[in-house]
Amino acid sequence: MNLKLELLLRSVEISSYIPGRIRLRSKKLVGNPNLEQKIKNQLGAYSEINSVETNTITGSILINYVPEILRRNVDLLKAEKYIASHVKKK
């Protein structure tokens, strides 16, 4: 996993994971449009990710993707495995 992606994942709470849809939460994102743009730019740079929706009111980051396509990228495959194993348990 590349360093930027790893740092992002370690700085957020993984609130839900279903293959193809991941929701992250970050208190640092609340009221922070600069961070919002950085996140969108970083995740949006991956062609394997269909969409990234952020909300600076709630600190939410919603990532939509096609699992079979995303998993062709080794870094993103590692990130997905990390997310699956660290999702917040209800």
N, CA, C and O atoms as a CHARMM CRD file, in Angstrom:
* protein
*
  360
    1    1 MET  N      0.85300  -1.17500   0.00000 PROA 1      0.00000
    2    1 MET  CA     0.00000   0.00000   0.00000 PROA 1      0.00000
    3    1 MET  C      0.89600   1.23400   0.00000 PROA 1      0.00000
    4    1 MET  O      1.87900   1.29000   0.73800 PROA 1      0.00000
    5    2 ASN  N      0.55800   2.22100  -0.82500 PROA 2      0.00000
    6    2 ASN  CA     1.41900   3.39900  -0.84300 PROA 2      0.00000
    7    2 ASN  C      1.24000   4.21100   0.43200 PROA 2      0.00000
    8    2 ASN  O      0.21600   4.10500   1.10700 PROA 2      0.00000
    9    3 LEU  N      2.22700   5.01000   0.75200 PROA 3      0.00000
   10    3 LEU  CA     2.28600   5.71300   2.02900 PROA 3      0.00000
   11    3 LEU  C      1.11000   6.66800   2.21900 PROA 3      0.00000
   12    3 LEU  O      0.52000   6.70100   3.29900 PROA 3      0.00000
   13    4 LYS  N      0.75600   7.44600   1.19400 PROA 4      0.00000
   14    4 LYS  CA    -0.35000   8.39700   1.32900 PROA 4      0.00000
   15    4 LYS  C     -1.65800   7.68000   1.64200 PROA 4      0.00000
   16    4 LYS  O     -2.42700   8.12300   2.49500 PROA 4      0.00000
   17    5 LEU  N     -1.90500   6.58600   0.95800 PROA 5      0.00000
   18    5 LEU  CA    -3.12200   5.81400   1.18300 PROA 5      0.00000
   19    5 LEU  C     -3.11600   5.20700   2.58000 PROA 5      0.00000
   20    5 LEU  O     -4.13800   5.20100   3.26500 PROA 5      0.00000
   21    6 GLU  N     -1.97500   4.70200   2.99300 PROA 6      0.00000
   22    6 GLU  CA    -1.85900   4.11100   4.32700 PROA 6      0.00000
   23    6 GLU  C     -2.09000   5.16200   5.41000 PROA 6      0.00000
   24    6 GLU  O     -2.79200   4.90100   6.38700 PROA 6      0.00000
   25    7 LEU  N     -1.50700   6.34200   5.24200 PROA 7      0.00000
   26    7 LEU  CA    -1.69300   7.41100   6.22500 PROA 7      0.00000
   27    7 LEU  C     -3.15400   7.84300   6.29700 PROA 7      0.00000
   28    7 LEU  O     -3.67300   8.08800   7.38600 PROA 7      0.00000
   29    8 LEU  N     -3.81600   7.93700   5.15500 PROA 8      0.00000
   30    8 LEU  CA    -5.22600   8.28800   5.14300 PROA 8      0.00000
   31    8 LEU  C     -6.03900   7.25900   5.92200 PROA 8      0.00000
   32    8 LEU  O     -6.85500   7.62200   6.77000 PROA 8      0.00000
   33    9 LEU  N     -5.81800   5.98800   5.63900 PROA 9      0.00000
   34    9 LEU  CA    -6.59200   4.93500   6.29800 PROA 9      0.00000
   35    9 LEU  C     -6.35000   4.88700   7.79700 PROA 9      0.00000
   36    9 LEU  O     -7.26400   4.58500   8.56300 PROA 9      0.00000
   37   10 ARG  N     -5.14700   5.17800   8.21600 PROA 10     0.00000
   38   10 ARG  CA    -4.83700   5.13000   9.65100 PROA 10     0.00000
   39   10 ARG  C     -5.37000   6.36100  10.39400 PROA 10     0.00000
   40   10 ARG  O     -5.39600   6.37400  11.62500 PROA 10     0.00000
   41   11 SER  N     -5.79700   7.39600   9.65400 PROA 11     0.00000
   42   11 SER  CA    -6.27300   8.62300  10.29400 PROA 11     0.00000
   43   11 SER  C     -7.79500   8.73300  10.32400 PROA 11     0.00000
   44   11 SER  O     -8.33000   9.74500  10.77700 PROA 11     0.00000
   45   12 VAL  N     -8.49300   7.71600   9.85200 PROA 12     0.00000
   46   12 VAL  CA    -9.94900   7.75500   9.80400 PROA 12     0.00000
   47   12 VAL  C    -10.55100   6.56700  10.54900 PROA 12     0.00000
   48   12 VAL  O     -9.87400   5.57700  10.82900 PROA 12     0.00000
   49   13 GLU  N    -11.83300   6.69100  10.86200 PROA 13     0.00000
   50   13 GLU  CA   -12.59300   5.57100  11.41200 PROA 13     0.00000
   51   13 GLU  C    -13.29300   4.89400  10.23300 PROA 13     0.00000
   52   13 GLU  O    -13.89600   5.56500   9.39500 PROA 13     0.00000
   53   14 ILE  N    -13.21300   3.59900  10.17400 PROA 14     0.00000
   54   14 ILE  CA   -13.88000   2.85000   9.10300 PROA 14     0.00000
   55   14 ILE  C    -15.24800   2.46700   9.64600 PROA 14     0.00000
   56   14 ILE  O    -15.37300   1.52700  10.43100 PROA 14     0.00000
   57   15 SER  N    -16.27900   3.20400   9.22100 PROA 15     0.00000
   58   15 SER  CA   -17.58300   2.99900   9.82600 PROA 15     0.00000
   59   15 SER  C    -18.41200   1.93000   9.13200 PROA 15     0.00000
   60   15 SER  O    -19.26500   1.31100   9.76800 PROA 15     0.00000
   61   16 SER  N    -18.18200   1.69700   7.83500 PROA 16     0.00000
   62   16 SER  CA   -18.87500   0.57700   7.18900 PROA 16     0.00000
   63   16 SER  C    -18.11100   0.10900   5.96100 PROA 16     0.00000
   64   16 SER  O    -17.42700   0.87700   5.28600 PROA 16     0.00000
   65   17 TYR  N    -18.25700  -1.18500   5.70300 PROA 17     0.00000
   66   17 TYR  CA   -17.60500  -1.79200   4.55000 PROA 17     0.00000
   67   17 TYR  C    -18.51400  -2.87500   3.98400 PROA 17     0.00000
   68   17 TYR  O    -18.87500  -3.83400   4.66600 PROA 17     0.00000
   69   18 ILE  N    -18.86200  -2.69900   2.74900 PROA 18     0.00000
   70   18 ILE  CA   -19.52900  -3.71200   1.93000 PROA 18     0.00000
   71   18 ILE  C    -18.72000  -3.69500   0.63900 PROA 18     0.00000
   72   18 ILE  O    -18.47900  -2.61200   0.10600 PROA 18     0.00000
   73   19 PRO  N    -18.28900  -4.83900   0.10800 PROA 19     0.00000
   74   19 PRO  CA   -17.51100  -4.78400  -1.13100 PROA 19     0.00000
   75   19 PRO  C    -18.21400  -3.89900  -2.17700 PROA 19     0.00000
   76   19 PRO  O    -19.34700  -4.16200  -2.58200 PROA 19     0.00000
   77   20 GLY  N    -17.51300  -2.85800  -2.59000 PROA 20     0.00000
   78   20 GLY  CA   -18.06600  -1.90100  -3.54300 PROA 20     0.00000
   79   20 GLY  C    -18.47400  -0.58300  -2.91200 PROA 20     0.00000
   80   20 GLY  O    -18.73100   0.39700  -3.61100 PROA 20     0.00000
   81   21 ARG  N    -18.53400  -0.56100  -1.57000 PROA 21     0.00000
   82   21 ARG  CA   -18.97400   0.65300  -0.87800 PROA 21     0.00000
   83   21 ARG  C    -18.31100   0.72800   0.49800 PROA 21     0.00000
   84   21 ARG  O    -18.46900  -0.16600   1.32900 PROA 21     0.00000
   85   22 ILE  N    -17.57000   1.80800   0.71700 PROA 22     0.00000
   86   22 ILE  CA   -16.86500   2.01200   1.98400 PROA 22     0.00000
   87   22 ILE  C    -17.23100   3.38600   2.51800 PROA 22     0.00000
   88   22 ILE  O    -17.23100   4.37200   1.78000 PROA 22     0.00000
   89   23 ARG  N    -17.54400   3.44400   3.81000 PROA 23     0.00000
   90   23 ARG  CA   -17.76400   4.74400   4.44600 PROA 23     0.00000
   91   23 ARG  C    -16.71900   4.93300   5.54200 PROA 23     0.00000
   92   23 ARG  O    -16.56700   4.10500   6.44000 PROA 23     0.00000
   93   24 LEU  N    -16.01000   6.04400   5.43400 PROA 24     0.00000
   94   24 LEU  CA   -15.00400   6.43300   6.41300 PROA 24     0.00000
   95   24 LEU  C    -15.49600   7.68200   7.12000 PROA 24     0.00000
   96   24 LEU  O    -16.32500   8.41800   6.58500 PROA 24     0.00000
   97   25 ARG  N    -14.99200   7.92000   8.31300 PROA 25     0.00000
   98   25 ARG  CA   -15.31600   9.15000   9.04100 PROA 25     0.00000
   99   25 ARG  C    -14.02300   9.76300   9.57700 PROA 25     0.00000
  100   25 ARG  O    -13.12200   9.06500  10.04400 PROA 25     0.00000
  101   26 SER  N    -13.96600  11.09100   9.49400 PROA 26     0.00000
  102   26 SER  CA   -12.79200  11.81000   9.97700 PROA 26     0.00000
  103   26 SER  C    -13.23300  13.08800  10.67900 PROA 26     0.00000
  104   26 SER  O    -13.88200  13.94200  10.07500 PROA 26     0.00000
  105   27 LYS  N    -12.88300  13.21700  11.94800 PROA 27     0.00000
  106   27 LYS  CA   -13.19300  14.44800  12.68100 PROA 27     0.00000
  107   27 LYS  C    -12.41700  15.62100  12.09500 PROA 27     0.00000
  108   27 LYS  O    -12.86500  16.76500  12.17200 PROA 27     0.00000
  109   28 LYS  N    -11.26100  15.34100  11.51200 PROA 28     0.00000
  110   28 LYS  CA   -10.44200  16.40300  10.90800 PROA 28     0.00000
  111   28 LYS  C    -11.10500  16.99600   9.66300 PROA 28     0.00000
  112   28 LYS  O    -10.81000  18.12900   9.28100 PROA 28     0.00000
  113   29 LEU  N    -12.00400  16.22800   9.02800 PROA 29     0.00000
  114   29 LEU  CA   -12.68100  16.68700   7.80900 PROA 29     0.00000
  115   29 LEU  C    -13.79500  17.68900   8.11900 PROA 29     0.00000
  116   29 LEU  O    -14.15400  18.49500   7.26100 PROA 29     0.00000
  117   30 VAL  N    -14.34200  17.64500   9.33300 PROA 30     0.00000
  118   30 VAL  CA   -15.44700  18.52800   9.70800 PROA 30     0.00000
  119   30 VAL  C    -14.99000  19.98700   9.60700 PROA 30     0.00000
  120   30 VAL  O    -14.03600  20.40300  10.26500 PROA 30     0.00000
  121   31 GLY  N    -15.69100  20.74600   8.77100 PROA 31     0.00000
  122   31 GLY  CA   -15.38100  22.16700   8.59300 PROA 31     0.00000
  123   31 GLY  C    -14.05100  22.44400   7.92600 PROA 31     0.00000
  124   31 GLY  O    -13.50200  23.53600   8.08000 PROA 31     0.00000
  125   32 ASN  N    -13.51400  21.47300   7.18200 PROA 32     0.00000
  126   32 ASN  CA   -12.18900  21.62200   6.58000 PROA 32     0.00000
  127   32 ASN  C    -12.23400  21.36800   5.06900 PROA 32     0.00000
  128   32 ASN  O    -11.92000  20.26700   4.61700 PROA 32     0.00000
  129   33 PRO  N    -12.62300  22.38100   4.28900 PROA 33     0.00000
  130   33 PRO  CA   -12.71100  22.18900   2.83700 PROA 33     0.00000
  131   33 PRO  C    -11.35700  21.91600   2.16900 PROA 33     0.00000
  132   33 PRO  O    -11.30700  21.28800   1.11200 PROA 33     0.00000
  133   34 ASN  N    -10.25800  22.38400   2.78100 PROA 34     0.00000
  134   34 ASN  CA    -8.93000  22.09900   2.21300 PROA 34     0.00000
  135   34 ASN  C     -8.62500  20.61100   2.28200 PROA 34     0.00000
  136   34 ASN  O     -8.14700  20.02700   1.30900 PROA 34     0.00000
  137   35 LEU  N     -8.90200  19.99400   3.43100 PROA 35     0.00000
  138   35 LEU  CA    -8.68900  18.55900   3.57600 PROA 35     0.00000
  139   35 LEU  C     -9.64200  17.79100   2.66000 PROA 35     0.00000
  140   35 LEU  O     -9.26400  16.77700   2.07400 PROA 35     0.00000
  141   36 GLU  N    -10.86700  18.27400   2.54200 PROA 36     0.00000
  142   36 GLU  CA   -11.83600  17.64000   1.64800 PROA 36     0.00000
  143   36 GLU  C    -11.27300  17.56000   0.22400 PROA 36     0.00000
  144   36 GLU  O    -11.36100  16.51700  -0.42500 PROA 36     0.00000
  145   37 GLN  N    -10.70700  18.64500  -0.24600 PROA 37     0.00000
  146   37 GLN  CA   -10.16100  18.67000  -1.60800 PROA 37     0.00000
  147   37 GLN  C     -8.97200  17.72400  -1.74500 PROA 37     0.00000
  148   37 GLN  O     -8.83400  17.04700  -2.76400 PROA 37     0.00000
  149   38 LYS  N     -8.11900  17.67200  -0.73400 PROA 38     0.00000
  150   38 LYS  CA    -6.96800  16.75900  -0.76600 PROA 38     0.00000
  151   38 LYS  C     -7.43000  15.30800  -0.84100 PROA 38     0.00000
  152   38 LYS  O     -6.88700  14.51800  -1.61300 PROA 38     0.00000
  153   39 ILE  N     -8.43300  14.96100  -0.04000 PROA 39     0.00000
  154   39 ILE  CA    -8.95400  13.59200  -0.04500 PROA 39     0.00000
  155   39 ILE  C     -9.55300  13.25100  -1.40700 PROA 39     0.00000
  156   39 ILE  O     -9.28700  12.18400  -1.96000 PROA 39     0.00000
  157   40 LYS  N    -10.35900  14.15800  -1.93900 PROA 40     0.00000
  158   40 LYS  CA   -10.97500  13.92200  -3.25000 PROA 40     0.00000
  159   40 LYS  C     -9.90600  13.77600  -4.34000 PROA 40     0.00000
  160   40 LYS  O    -10.02000  12.91500  -5.21300 PROA 40     0.00000
  161   41 ASN  N     -8.88400  14.60900  -4.28700 PROA 41     0.00000
  162   41 ASN  CA    -7.80700  14.52900  -5.27500 PROA 41     0.00000
  163   41 ASN  C     -7.04000  13.21800  -5.15100 PROA 41     0.00000
  164   41 ASN  O     -6.74500  12.56700  -6.15300 PROA 41     0.00000
  165   42 GLN  N     -6.71700  12.83200  -3.90600 PROA 42     0.00000
  166   42 GLN  CA    -5.92600  11.62100  -3.68500 PROA 42     0.00000
  167   42 GLN  C     -6.70600  10.37800  -4.11500 PROA 42     0.00000
  168   42 GLN  O     -6.19000   9.55900  -4.87400 PROA 42     0.00000
  169   43 LEU  N     -7.92600  10.23100  -3.64400 PROA 43     0.00000
  170   43 LEU  CA    -8.70500   9.04000  -3.98000 PROA 43     0.00000
  171   43 LEU  C     -9.21400   9.08800  -5.42000 PROA 43     0.00000
  172   43 LEU  O     -9.32200   8.05500  -6.08100 PROA 43     0.00000
  173   44 GLY  N     -9.52300  10.28300  -5.89600 PROA 44     0.00000
  174   44 GLY  CA   -10.00400  10.44600  -7.26500 PROA 44     0.00000
  175   44 GLY  C     -8.94200  10.15400  -8.31400 PROA 44     0.00000
  176   44 GLY  O     -9.26000   9.95200  -9.48600 PROA 44     0.00000
  177   45 ALA  N     -7.68200  10.13200  -7.89600 PROA 45     0.00000
  178   45 ALA  CA    -6.59000   9.83100  -8.82700 PROA 45     0.00000
  179   45 ALA  C     -6.58400   8.36300  -9.23900 PROA 45     0.00000
  180   45 ALA  O     -5.95200   7.99700 -10.23000 PROA 45     0.00000
  181   46 TYR  N     -7.28100   7.52600  -8.48700 PROA 46     0.00000
  182   46 TYR  CA    -7.35300   6.10100  -8.81500 PROA 46     0.00000
  183   46 TYR  C     -8.51200   5.86800  -9.78300 PROA 46     0.00000
  184   46 TYR  O     -9.67400   6.07800  -9.43300 PROA 46     0.00000
  185   47 SER  N     -8.19200   5.43900 -10.98500 PROA 47     0.00000
  186   47 SER  CA    -9.24000   5.18100 -11.97800 PROA 47     0.00000
  187   47 SER  C    -10.13100   4.01100 -11.56800 PROA 47     0.00000
  188   47 SER  O    -11.24100   3.86900 -12.08200 PROA 47     0.00000
  189   48 GLU  N     -9.65700   3.17600 -10.65200 PROA 48     0.00000
  190   48 GLU  CA   -10.42700   2.01600 -10.18900 PROA 48     0.00000
  191   48 GLU  C    -11.56100   2.40500  -9.23700 PROA 48     0.00000
  192   48 GLU  O    -12.44100   1.59200  -8.95700 PROA 48     0.00000
  193   49 ILE  N    -11.54100   3.63400  -8.74600 PROA 49     0.00000
  194   49 ILE  CA   -12.58300   4.11800  -7.83700 PROA 49     0.00000
  195   49 ILE  C    -13.60200   4.90000  -8.65400 PROA 49     0.00000
  196   49 ILE  O    -13.24700   5.84600  -9.35700 PROA 49     0.00000
  197   50 ASN  N    -14.87000   4.50500  -8.56000 PROA 50     0.00000
  198   50 ASN  CA   -15.93200   5.15000  -9.33900 PROA 50     0.00000
  199   50 ASN  C    -16.27200   6.54200  -8.83400 PROA 50     0.00000
  200   50 ASN  O    -16.39700   7.48000  -9.62200 PROA 50     0.00000
  201   51 SER  N    -16.42200   6.68100  -7.50800 PROA 51     0.00000
  202   51 SER  CA   -16.77900   7.99100  -6.97500 PROA 51     0.00000
  203   51 SER  C    -16.32200   8.12100  -5.52500 PROA 51     0.00000
  204   51 SER  O    -16.20500   7.14100  -4.79000 PROA 51     0.00000
  205   52 VAL  N    -16.07000   9.37400  -5.14500 PROA 52     0.00000
  206   52 VAL  CA   -15.72300   9.72000  -3.77000 PROA 52     0.00000
  207   52 VAL  C    -16.61800  10.88700  -3.38200 PROA 52     0.00000
  208   52 VAL  O    -16.55200  11.95900  -3.98400 PROA 52     0.00000
  209   53 GLU  N    -17.45100  10.67500  -2.37800 PROA 53     0.00000
  210   53 GLU  CA   -18.33300  11.73200  -1.89100 PROA 53     0.00000
  211   53 GLU  C    -17.89400  12.08800  -0.47800 PROA 53     0.00000
  212   53 GLU  O    -17.68900  11.20800   0.35700 PROA 53     0.00000
  213   54 THR  N    -17.75400  13.37300  -0.21800 PROA 54     0.00000
  214   54 THR  CA   -17.33600  13.81800   1.10300 PROA 54     0.00000
  215   54 THR  C    -18.37300  14.77100   1.67500 PROA 54     0.00000
  216   54 THR  O    -19.15000  15.37800   0.93900 PROA 54     0.00000
  217   55 ASN  N    -18.37500  14.89400   2.99900 PROA 55     0.00000
  218   55 ASN  CA   -19.29000  15.79900   3.66200 PROA 55     0.00000
  219   55 ASN  C    -18.52600  16.45100   4.81600 PROA 55     0.00000
  220   55 ASN  O    -18.15900  15.78500   5.78400 PROA 55     0.00000
  221   56 THR  N    -18.29300  17.76700   4.69800 PROA 56     0.00000
  222   56 THR  CA   -17.52800  18.47500   5.72900 PROA 56     0.00000
  223   56 THR  C    -18.37700  18.80700   6.95400 PROA 56     0.00000
  224   56 THR  O    -17.85100  19.31800   7.94300 PROA 56     0.00000
  225   57 ILE  N    -19.66500  18.53100   6.90800 PROA 57     0.00000
  226   57 ILE  CA   -20.52000  18.73200   8.08300 PROA 57     0.00000
  227   57 ILE  C    -20.43000  17.51300   9.00300 PROA 57     0.00000
  228   57 ILE  O    -20.32600  17.64800  10.22300 PROA 57     0.00000
  229   58 THR  N    -20.47100  16.32300   8.40200 PROA 58     0.00000
  230   58 THR  CA   -20.44200  15.09000   9.19500 PROA 58     0.00000
  231   58 THR  C    -19.05800  14.44200   9.26400 PROA 58     0.00000
  232   58 THR  O    -18.81800  13.58600  10.11600 PROA 58     0.00000
  233   59 GLY  N    -18.15300  14.84200   8.37900 PROA 59     0.00000
  234   59 GLY  CA   -16.82500  14.22600   8.32500 PROA 59     0.00000
  235   59 GLY  C    -16.83500  12.88600   7.60300 PROA 59     0.00000
  236   59 GLY  O    -15.95500  12.05200   7.81800 PROA 59     0.00000
  237   60 SER  N    -17.82100  12.68200   6.75500 PROA 60     0.00000
  238   60 SER  CA   -17.99900  11.40300   6.06600 PROA 60     0.00000
  239   60 SER  C    -17.29300  11.38000   4.70900 PROA 60     0.00000
  240   60 SER  O    -17.23900  12.37900   3.99100 PROA 60     0.00000
  241   61 ILE  N    -16.75700  10.20700   4.39000 PROA 61     0.00000
  242   61 ILE  CA   -16.14400   9.95400   3.08500 PROA 61     0.00000
  243   61 ILE  C    -16.76200   8.65600   2.57200 PROA 61     0.00000
  244   61 ILE  O    -16.59600   7.60200   3.18400 PROA 61     0.00000
  245   62 LEU  N    -17.47200   8.73400   1.45400 PROA 62     0.00000
  246   62 LEU  CA   -18.10800   7.55400   0.87200 PROA 62     0.00000
  247   62 LEU  C    -17.38900   7.21600  -0.42800 PROA 62     0.00000
  248   62 LEU  O    -17.27400   8.05400  -1.32300 PROA 62     0.00000
  249   63 ILE  N    -16.90900   5.98100  -0.52100 PROA 63     0.00000
  250   63 ILE  CA   -16.14900   5.52200  -1.68900 PROA 63     0.00000
  251   63 ILE  C    -16.93900   4.40700  -2.35700 PROA 63     0.00000
  252   63 ILE  O    -17.27700   3.40800  -1.72200 PROA 63     0.00000
  253   64 ASN  N    -17.23300   4.58300  -3.64700 PROA 64     0.00000
  254   64 ASN  CA   -17.93600   3.56200  -4.42700 PROA 64     0.00000
  255   64 ASN  C    -17.01100   3.02700  -5.50700 PROA 64     0.00000
  256   64 ASN  O    -16.27900   3.78400  -6.14500 PROA 64     0.00000
  257   65 TYR  N    -17.05000   1.70200  -5.70800 PROA 65     0.00000
  258   65 TYR  CA   -16.17200   1.07100  -6.68900 PROA 65     0.00000
  259   65 TYR  C    -16.72500  -0.29600  -7.07100 PROA 65     0.00000
  260   65 TYR  O    -17.60000  -0.84000  -6.39600 PROA 65     0.00000
  261   66 VAL  N    -16.20100  -0.83900  -8.16200 PROA 66     0.00000
  262   66 VAL  CA   -16.52200  -2.20500  -8.57600 PROA 66     0.00000
  263   66 VAL  C    -15.39700  -3.08700  -8.03400 PROA 66     0.00000
  264   66 VAL  O    -14.24600  -2.93600  -8.44400 PROA 66     0.00000
  265   67 PRO  N    -15.71800  -4.01600  -7.10800 PROA 67     0.00000
  266   67 PRO  CA   -14.65500  -4.79800  -6.46100 PROA 67     0.00000
  267   67 PRO  C    -13.69100  -5.48000  -7.42800 PROA 67     0.00000
  268   67 PRO  O    -12.48000  -5.44300  -7.21300 PROA 67     0.00000
  269   68 GLU  N    -14.19700  -6.09000  -8.47100 PROA 68     0.00000
  270   68 GLU  CA   -13.32700  -6.81900  -9.40100 PROA 68     0.00000
  271   68 GLU  C    -12.32900  -5.89200 -10.10000 PROA 68     0.00000
  272   68 GLU  O    -11.20600  -6.29400 -10.40400 PROA 68     0.00000
  273   69 ILE  N    -12.74400  -4.66100 -10.34700 PROA 69     0.00000
  274   69 ILE  CA   -11.85600  -3.68600 -10.99800 PROA 69     0.00000
  275   69 ILE  C    -10.85100  -3.13500  -9.98700 PROA 69     0.00000
  276   69 ILE  O     -9.65800  -3.05700 -10.28000 PROA 69     0.00000
  277   70 LEU  N    -11.32400  -2.75400  -8.80400 PROA 70     0.00000
  278   70 LEU  CA   -10.44500  -2.19800  -7.77700 PROA 70     0.00000
  279   70 LEU  C     -9.33900  -3.17800  -7.40900 PROA 70     0.00000
  280   70 LEU  O     -8.19400  -2.77500  -7.20700 PROA 70     0.00000
  281   71 ARG  N     -9.67100  -4.45300  -7.32200 PROA 71     0.00000
  282   71 ARG  CA    -8.71200  -5.46200  -6.85300 PROA 71     0.00000
  283   71 ARG  C     -7.60200  -5.75400  -7.84900 PROA 71     0.00000
  284   71 ARG  O     -6.66900  -6.49200  -7.53100 PROA 71     0.00000
  285   72 ARG  N     -7.68400  -5.19800  -9.02800 PROA 72     0.00000
  286   72 ARG  CA    -6.58300  -5.34300 -10.00400 PROA 72     0.00000
  287   72 ARG  C     -5.38100  -4.46900  -9.61400 PROA 72     0.00000
  288   72 ARG  O     -4.25800  -4.71300 -10.05500 PROA 72     0.00000
  289   73 ASN  N     -5.63300  -3.45800  -8.78800 PROA 73     0.00000
  290   73 ASN  CA    -4.58500  -2.56100  -8.31600 PROA 73     0.00000
  291   73 ASN  C     -4.09600  -3.10000  -6.96200 PROA 73     0.00000
  292   73 ASN  O     -4.85900  -3.15600  -5.99700 PROA 73     0.00000
  293   74 VAL  N     -2.83700  -3.48700  -6.90300 PROA 74     0.00000
  294   74 VAL  CA    -2.28600  -4.12100  -5.69500 PROA 74     0.00000
  295   74 VAL  C     -2.42700  -3.22400  -4.47100 PROA 74     0.00000
  296   74 VAL  O     -2.79300  -3.70600  -3.39800 PROA 74     0.00000
  297   75 ASP  N     -2.14500  -1.93000  -4.60700 PROA 75     0.00000
  298   75 ASP  CA    -2.26300  -1.01600  -3.46500 PROA 75     0.00000
  299   75 ASP  C     -3.69900  -0.94900  -2.96400 PROA 75     0.00000
  300   75 ASP  O     -3.94300  -0.98600  -1.75800 PROA 75     0.00000
  301   76 LEU  N     -4.64800  -0.84900  -3.88900 PROA 76     0.00000
  302   76 LEU  CA    -6.04400  -0.75400  -3.49000 PROA 76     0.00000
  303   76 LEU  C     -6.56500  -2.07200  -2.92900 PROA 76     0.00000
  304   76 LEU  O     -7.41800  -2.07000  -2.04100 PROA 76     0.00000
  305   77 LEU  N     -6.06800  -3.18200  -3.42900 PROA 77     0.00000
  306   77 LEU  CA    -6.43400  -4.49000  -2.88300 PROA 77     0.00000
  307   77 LEU  C     -5.98100  -4.58700  -1.42900 PROA 77     0.00000
  308   77 LEU  O     -6.73400  -5.04500  -0.57000 PROA 77     0.00000
  309   78 LYS  N     -4.75200  -4.15600  -1.15700 PROA 78     0.00000
  310   78 LYS  CA    -4.24500  -4.16400   0.21700 PROA 78     0.00000
  311   78 LYS  C     -5.07500  -3.23500   1.09900 PROA 78     0.00000
  312   78 LYS  O     -5.38500  -3.56900   2.24200 PROA 78     0.00000
  313   79 ALA  N     -5.43400  -2.06600   0.56200 PROA 79     0.00000
  314   79 ALA  CA    -6.24900  -1.11400   1.31900 PROA 79     0.00000
  315   79 ALA  C     -7.61700  -1.70500   1.63600 PROA 79     0.00000
  316   79 ALA  O     -8.11600  -1.54900   2.75000 PROA 79     0.00000
  317   80 GLU  N     -8.22700  -2.38300   0.66500 PROA 80     0.00000
  318   80 GLU  CA    -9.53700  -2.99200   0.89000 PROA 80     0.00000
  319   80 GLU  C     -9.44400  -4.07500   1.96900 PROA 80     0.00000
  320   80 GLU  O    -10.32300  -4.17200   2.82500 PROA 80     0.00000
  321   81 LYS  N     -8.40400  -4.87500   1.93300 PROA 81     0.00000
  322   81 LYS  CA    -8.22600  -5.91600   2.96100 PROA 81     0.00000
  323   81 LYS  C     -8.04700  -5.28500   4.33800 PROA 81     0.00000
  324   81 LYS  O     -8.59600  -5.77200   5.32700 PROA 81     0.00000
  325   82 TYR  N     -7.28300  -4.20900   4.39800 PROA 82     0.00000
  326   82 TYR  CA    -7.10100  -3.50000   5.67000 PROA 82     0.00000
  327   82 TYR  C     -8.44900  -2.99100   6.17700 PROA 82     0.00000
  328   82 TYR  O     -8.78700  -3.17300   7.34700 PROA 82     0.00000
  329   83 ILE  N     -9.21000  -2.35800   5.30000 PROA 83     0.00000
  330   83 ILE  CA   -10.51900  -1.81400   5.66800 PROA 83     0.00000
  331   83 ILE  C    -11.44500  -2.92400   6.15600 PROA 83     0.00000
  332   83 ILE  O    -12.11100  -2.76600   7.17900 PROA 83     0.00000
  333   84 ALA  N    -11.49300  -4.03500   5.44200 PROA 84     0.00000
  334   84 ALA  CA   -12.36300  -5.15300   5.82300 PROA 84     0.00000
  335   84 ALA  C    -12.01900  -5.68400   7.21000 PROA 84     0.00000
  336   84 ALA  O    -12.90600  -6.11000   7.95000 PROA 84     0.00000
  337   85 SER  N    -10.74500  -5.65900   7.56100 PROA 85     0.00000
  338   85 SER  CA   -10.32700  -6.20600   8.86000 PROA 85     0.00000
  339   85 SER  C    -10.37300  -5.17000   9.98300 PROA 85     0.00000
  340   85 SER  O    -10.21400  -5.52700  11.15100 PROA 85     0.00000
  341   86 HSD  N    -10.58900  -3.88500   9.65100 PROA 86     0.00000
  342   86 HSD  CA   -10.60100  -2.84000  10.67300 PROA 86     0.00000
  343   86 HSD  C    -11.92200  -2.09200  10.75100 PROA 86     0.00000
  344   86 HSD  O    -12.00300  -1.05600  11.41100 PROA 86     0.00000
  345   87 VAL  N    -12.94800  -2.59000  10.09700 PROA 87     0.00000
  346   87 VAL  CA   -14.24200  -1.89800  10.13400 PROA 87     0.00000
  347   87 VAL  C    -14.77600  -1.89900  11.56200 PROA 87     0.00000
  348   87 VAL  O    -14.65700  -2.88600  12.28700 PROA 87     0.00000
  349   88 LYS  N    -15.36400  -0.78100  11.94400 PROA 88     0.00000
  350   88 LYS  CA   -15.91400  -0.62600  13.29000 PROA 88     0.00000
  351   88 LYS  C    -17.04500  -1.63300  13.49700 PROA 88     0.00000
  352   88 LYS  O    -17.97900  -1.70400  12.69800 PROA 88     0.00000
  353   89 LYS  N    -16.95200  -2.39300  14.55500 PROA 89     0.00000
  354   89 LYS  CA   -17.97500  -3.39700  14.85700 PROA 89     0.00000
  355   89 LYS  C    -19.12300  -2.72200  15.61900 PROA 89     0.00000
  356   89 LYS  O    -18.90100  -1.93000  16.53400 PROA 89     0.00000
  357   90 LYS  N    -20.32200  -3.04700  15.22800 PROA 90     0.00000
  358   90 LYS  CA   -21.51100  -2.47200  15.88500 PROA 90     0.00000
  359   90 LYS  C    -21.85700  -3.27200  17.11600 PROA 90     0.00000
  360   90 LYS  O    -22.82400  -2.95200  17.80800 PROA 90     0.00000
